[in-house]
Amino acid sequence: MNFIEHSKIYHYPVLLKESIENLITDRNGIYVDVTFGGGGHSSAILKKLEKKAILIALDQDKESIKNNLIKDKRFYLLHKNFIHIRSILKKYNIEKVSGILADLGLSSYQIYNYKRGFSHKFNCTLDMRMNQKIPISALQIINQYSKKKLFHIFYKYGEFKNAIQIAEKILKKREKKPIITTWDLMNIFFLKKLSFKKKKKFLSRLFQSIRIEVNNEINNLKNFLLESSKIILPGGRIAIISYHSIEDRITKFFFKKGVFKNQEIPRCYSIPFKMIHKKVIKPTIQEIKINPKSRSARLRIAEKL
Ligand SMILES: C[S@@+](CC[C@H](N)C(=O)[O-])C[C@H]1O[C@@H](n2cnc3c(N)ncnc32)[C@H](O)[C@@H]1O
């Protein structure tokens, strides 16, 4: 199997042309792909770079590192969480880089690996950890979190208006019997009455909200954006592909203001970025036809001033 076939099975890269074309400003620069996945974006970046360039890629999932097929002298792949981007680069004596790409969320390989517990399509133990070493999985969250904490997850990350009812149903069920598997969780909600479309929407949001909590995705994104803003060269670019509105709102606000919402802006402050496109970049109808999973993707690119 060649690389293109492999990477499309592992994960079909999303907004590939749009993200790479806008990311590279110096063909001999240092770049970081902080979400390697199946390596589709990394491979496309390498094709655009010259001999002296370097590409460092990170992924917090060991399976992604094991599945790597890229062999290139300019390429380094590390099993790391992207929140540590600055300290990782420091170890290699790298202070500044020309471009950083983050393609957030999950790879298809993770979603369709029935042992990982990310999808309601397979009945397996609730897990949802991207890094199998982190101590808390979906199993602990669903069976041990208080009503208040569960409410917070469903309200904030799932944007459910009936978050309290969802939390209460889980508590009622687990009083009788622990909720062990993805289908134990799904069956709490008597979804038979719902249309296929509504059921799918409810379950995707439910599972997504738990996954965000398991992997601390919101805090990770904020820390990563802050760290990245410190290491990007003037004229260098940060490209973020996100798959839900919370991530996209955080990215948009940070690129526009250089801070997060409700964060105090210091006096004599100048905004550190310029947005490359006024409007968010979405996949074309053709891309969605070929890869329906790309439909929720949103790309934003900022240039350091
Ligand atoms: C959408 S996939 C990336 C796909 C990749 N661009 C490609 O073309 O194959 C997202 C990947 O990011 C990884 N990831 C998510 N959060 C991470 C984090 N905080 N640190 C490092 N990797 C992370 C996931 O494990 C997953 O493999």
PDBQT file of the ligand as one rigid body, heavy atoms in Angstrom, charges set to zero:
ROOT
HETATM    1  C1  LIG A 401      -8.129  15.076  12.816  1.00  0.00    +0.000 C 
HETATM    2  S1  LIG A 401      -6.757  14.094  13.302  1.00  0.00    +0.000 S 
HETATM    3  C2  LIG A 401      -5.440  14.753  12.352  1.00  0.00    +0.000 C 
HETATM    4  C3  LIG A 401      -5.391  14.188  10.980  1.00  0.00    +0.000 C 
HETATM    5  C4  LIG A 401      -4.164  14.591  10.184  1.00  0.00    +0.000 C 
HETATM    6  N1  LIG A 401      -4.155  15.997   9.891  1.00  0.00    +0.000 N 
HETATM    7  C5  LIG A 401      -4.084  13.787   8.910  1.00  0.00    +0.000 C 
HETATM    8  O1  LIG A 401      -4.032  14.392   7.832  1.00  0.00    +0.000 OA
HETATM    9  O2  LIG A 401      -4.066  12.553   8.973  1.00  0.00    +0.000 OA
HETATM   10  C6  LIG A 401      -6.374  14.712  14.875  1.00  0.00    +0.000 C 
HETATM   11  C7  LIG A 401      -5.194  14.053  15.554  1.00  0.00    +0.000 C 
HETATM   12  O3  LIG A 401      -4.760  14.945  16.578  1.00  0.00    +0.000 OA
HETATM   13  C8  LIG A 401      -4.399  14.227  17.705  1.00  0.00    +0.000 C 
HETATM   14  N2  LIG A 401      -4.537  15.143  18.850  1.00  0.00    +0.000 N 
HETATM   15  C9  LIG A 401      -5.672  15.684  19.341  1.00  0.00    +0.000 A 
HETATM   16  N3  LIG A 401      -5.402  16.456  20.395  1.00  0.00    +0.000 NA
HETATM   17  C10 LIG A 401      -4.053  16.431  20.564  1.00  0.00    +0.000 A 
HETATM   18  C11 LIG A 401      -3.156  17.048  21.500  1.00  0.00    +0.000 A 
HETATM   19  N4  LIG A 401      -3.615  17.813  22.498  1.00  0.00    +0.000 N 
HETATM   20  N5  LIG A 401      -1.827  16.820  21.348  1.00  0.00    +0.000 NA
HETATM   21  C12 LIG A 401      -1.370  16.018  20.347  1.00  0.00    +0.000 A 
HETATM   22  N6  LIG A 401      -2.172  15.383  19.464  1.00  0.00    +0.000 NA
HETATM   23  C13 LIG A 401      -3.495  15.600  19.567  1.00  0.00    +0.000 A 
HETATM   24  C14 LIG A 401      -5.350  13.045  17.726  1.00  0.00    +0.000 C 
HETATM   25  O4  LIG A 401      -4.809  11.986  18.461  1.00  0.00    +0.000 OA
HETATM   26  C15 LIG A 401      -5.494  12.744  16.240  1.00  0.00    +0.000 C 
HETATM   27  O5  LIG A 401      -4.589  11.758  15.831  1.00  0.00    +0.000 OA
ENDROOT
TORSDOF 0
